[in-house]
Amino acid sequence: MSTLHRKIENFLFAPASPLPLAVFRITIAAILLLQAMLVAPDFFTLYGANGILPHSLASVNTDSLSSSVLGVSTWLEWGSARGISETWLLGLTGATYVLALAALLVGWHTRVAGVFAWLLHLVLANGQVTTYGADLFAHVALFLLLWIPAGATASLDSGRQLEAGVATPQARLGQRTLQLYLALSYAAAGVEKALSPQWQSGEAVWRATMLPSTAQVDMSWLALYPGLALLACWSTILIEAAYPLFAFWPRTRVAWVTATVALHVGIGLTMGLWIFSLVMIAWNVAAFAVPWPGPKLSWLRAERAGPPPTHPQQNAAGKKTPPLAQK
């Protein structure tokens, strides 16, 4: 086996603990439950056929095949054709979605809960004017949770064990999937921003902080210091475009992930996009900040427990017990 082939294999499949994947499952489910709680008072107004955005107009908001097949308007039309009231069907959909997220949070029938959470999130998000980056990344996160061993530890499925879990190649592949998707997303966003005249001039930050729909604090003082807006734009471009390099490099990983988390905290504070910021922070922490112990984990536990006995011992009956049977 060539050295390059061995390095690639180790990068993708060297056994790793599933604990960070469990952290990813728990945090994403908790954030989406928070989002559901915030949406609940206006749920029927947002998703009803005659709500803020009628379904006839919502279908114009997107031309994707999935929205026409799995959108909430199609779901309600299906129920109406069978005599099911809109209120009852919407209520059942929302309640099932919340229950699926709660099951995902505690790791109860994790795979099945993930399927329901992913499908119902797709139904509720498709074609809605309220859908934005938070929903897109959350939906990808729910899809990844269908495949990675996120319920292998810290879950009811695993007997509620809070240890790091058994290191497996599947957990390592799940780790790399989270990392690579995040890195490619940031790099693409950074390159796109770098090619935009608004980001090159600093206007993008000015616009974002001045829009009435997103402005959280008075940032009009930026007009006196245009260099700060320019610096903020190019700092964002650098953090995102260089993310694949510096997040993977051990010497700069902590600094880069910290800078990325700070970036999203800033987005939450200045633009109020807290659900988006929380999803991205949770993804960064699970992918790069949580330790990924590998095969050495069991060796360390054995070392802490002390060396195995080297001499036979006597049991209560006075008979000698072999060392391997003493446990």
N, C-alpha and C positions, 0 to 999 in steps of 0.2 A: 504494500500500500504506500503510495507516495505521501510525502510530508504534507503537501497542500490538501490532498484528499482527507488525510487524518485530521488536519486542523478544521476543515469544514465539517467533518462528522462530529468532532468534539464540540464545535460551536453550536451545532443544531441538536445534538442528541446526548451529550454528556449528562448523566443523571443529575437532576436538581430537585429540590424540595418544592412541593405544590403550595407551600404557605403563601407566597406572594400572589398566586392565582386566587387563593381564597380571599386575600385582602382585596383584590380587584373585584371579585364577586360581591363581597359585602359592601364595599364603598359605592359601587355603581348602583346596586339595589337600593341602598339607603338614600342616595341622591335622587333617584327616580321616584322613590316613595315621598320624598320631600316635595318634588315637583308636582306629584299627584295631589298632595295635600294643598298646595298653593292653587292648583287649578280647580279643585273640587267645588268651591262656591260658585264658579261660573261654568261648570262642566257642560250643562245642558245648553247654555247660551252659546258656548263656543262650538259644540259639536252637533247641535240640533239642526234639522233640515232648514228651519226658518230662523236660525240664529244670526249672530253678527255677520257671518259670511255664509249666505245660502249655498247649498250644495251645487246648485246650477252654476254659480260663479267659482266655487272652489275647484271644480273640475278644470277650469280654464287656468288655474294657478300652476298646473303641471300637466305635462303630456306623457308622463311615464306610463308604461303598461301596468306596473304594479299598483299604481294609484287607482287605475280604472277597474282593476280586478279585486284589490284588497283594501280600497279606501273605505272610510266610514260611510260615505254616501251609498256605495254599492251594498255595504253591509245592512244599512237601514232599508234600502229598497228590497233586499232579499227578505227581511223580516216583514215589511209591509205587505208583500205579495202573499205571505202566509198568515196574515191577520195578527201579527205581533206588533204591539204598539211601540212607537219610537221611544217613549220614556222608559218603558220596561226593558227594551233591548239595549238602549244606551246605558241604563243603570246596571244591567247584568254584565255588559262589556267592561265598564269601569271597575266594578267590584271584582270581577275575575282577574283583571289586570293587576289590581292592587294585591290580591291574594297571591298571584303568581310571583310578584316582586317580594312579598313577605316570605314565601317559601324559598325563594332564591337567596334571600338575606340570611336565613338560618340554615340553608343547605338541606332542605327536606325534599327528597325526590328532585335533586338539583337539575337533572337533564330535562325531566318533564316540565318542571317549573320554568326552565329557561325557554323551552319551546313555546309555552303559552305567553310568557312575557314578551318574547320577540315578535310573535305573530300579532298580538294585540297592540303592541307598540307600533307596528307597521300599519295596522288598521287605523289607529287614532292619529298618527302623524301624517299619513298620506293625503296630499291635496289641501292641507290646512294652511292658512296664511300665517298661523302662529309658529310654524315649523322653521327652525333656524339651525345654526351649527351645533347647539347642544343636542338636539334631537338626532341629527345625523351621526354624531360621534357616539351617542348613547345607543343608537340602533346597531351600529357596528360592534360596540362592546357587547350587547346582548347576543349578537350573532356569534361572536367569538366564544362566548360562554357556553354555547351549545357543544363546542368541540374540545375545549381545553379541560383538563381535570381540576376544575375549580371547586368541586365538592369533595376532594380527596382528603381534606383536613379542615378543622375548624367548622364542622358542619354536623347536622344530625345524621346525615348519611354515613359519616365516618365515626360515629359514636361519640361525637362532641369532643374529640381529642383536640387539644390546643397546641400540640407539638408541631414541629416543622413537617411531619409526615414522611412517608417513605420516598426517598429520591428515585425518580423515574425519568427515562428519556422523554416520555410524553410531557412531563412538566417542563423540561428544558425547551422542547419544541413550542410549548405554549408561551413560555417566557419570550423566546425569540420572536414569535408572532406578534405579541404585544409591542415589543421594542421596535421591530422593523416597520410595522404599520405606523406607529407614532413618528418614527424618524422620517419616513417617506412623506407623511402628511405635513410635518413641519417644514421639511426641505422644499416641497412643492409650494407651500404658502409663502415661504421666504423668497423664493425665486420670483414668484408672481408679483409680490410686493416690490421687489427690486426693479422690476420692469415697468412699474406704474409711476407716471409723472407725479401723482398726488403723494405717493410715499417718498419719492425722491426729493420733493420740495418741502415735506413736512406738513402739507395741507391735510393729509389723511387724519392725523391726530387732532388737528384743529377742528375738522368737520365732525369727527366722532364725539368730541367733548362738547360741541356746541349744539348738536341736534337735540331738539326738545324731547324726542322720544327716548333718548338714551342718556342725556346729561343728568348726572346725579349731584354734582356740586358746581359752583360757579368757577369756571376755568377761563373766564374772559381775560384774566390777567396775562394769559399766554400771548396775547397780542403785543404786549410790551417786551416779550422775550421770545421772538420767533426762533431763536437758536435752540431753545428747549424743545419745541415741537419737532424741529429737524433732528435733534439728537434722539428723541423718543422714537421717531420713525426708523432711523438707521440702526438703533439699538435693537428694535424689534426684528428688523430684517436680519441682522447678524445672528441673534439668538435662534431664530427659526431656520435660516438657511444653513448654518453651521451645526445644527443640532445632531445630525447623524455622525459627524466626526467627533465632537467633543462629549456627547452623551455616552458614546461607546468607549472612549478612551478613559481608562481608570483614573488617570491623574487629574482629569478635568471634569469627571462625571458629576461629582458633588456640586461643584461650582455651577455647572451648566444647568443641572436639574433645578438647583436653587434659583437661578436666574429665571428659568422658565416658569417656575411656580410663582415667583414675584411678579412676572409679567401678567399672569392670569389673575393674581390678586389685584393688580392695578386695573385690569379690565373690569373686574367686579366692582371696585370702588368708584371708578370714574364713569362707567357705562351701565352699571346695574345688571350685567349679564352673569349673575352668580351661578346659575345652573350650569351654563357652559363652562365657566371657570372651574367649578367644583368637579365636573366630569374630567376635564383635562388635568387638573391637579391629581385626582385619584389615579388616572391612567399613568401619569409620570411617576408617582410614588410606587405604584405596584410594579411598573416595568423596570425601574432603575434604582429606586431608593430602598426597597425592602431587600434584606440579604437573601441570597440564593445559595444556601448551603448544599453541597453536593455529597458525594460518597464519604467525605471526611466527617460528616455529621455523626454517623453511627459510631465511628472510631472515637470521636470526642466524648460521646455519651459513655462509651465503654471505659474510657480513661478516667472519667469522673467517678464512675462506679467502683474503680479500683481493679487491680489485676485479678484474674480468675484464680481460684484455689489450685495449688499444685500438689496437695497431698489429700488422700481420702480422709473423710471425717466420719465420726460415728453418729448415727441417728439415735433417737430416744430408746430404741430397742437394743442398742449396743452393737448393731451391725454396721460394718463399713459401707459407706455410700460412695460410688464413683463420683469424681468432680463434676462431670457433665449432668449427673442426675440430681445434684444438690438443689438445683433451682426448682 
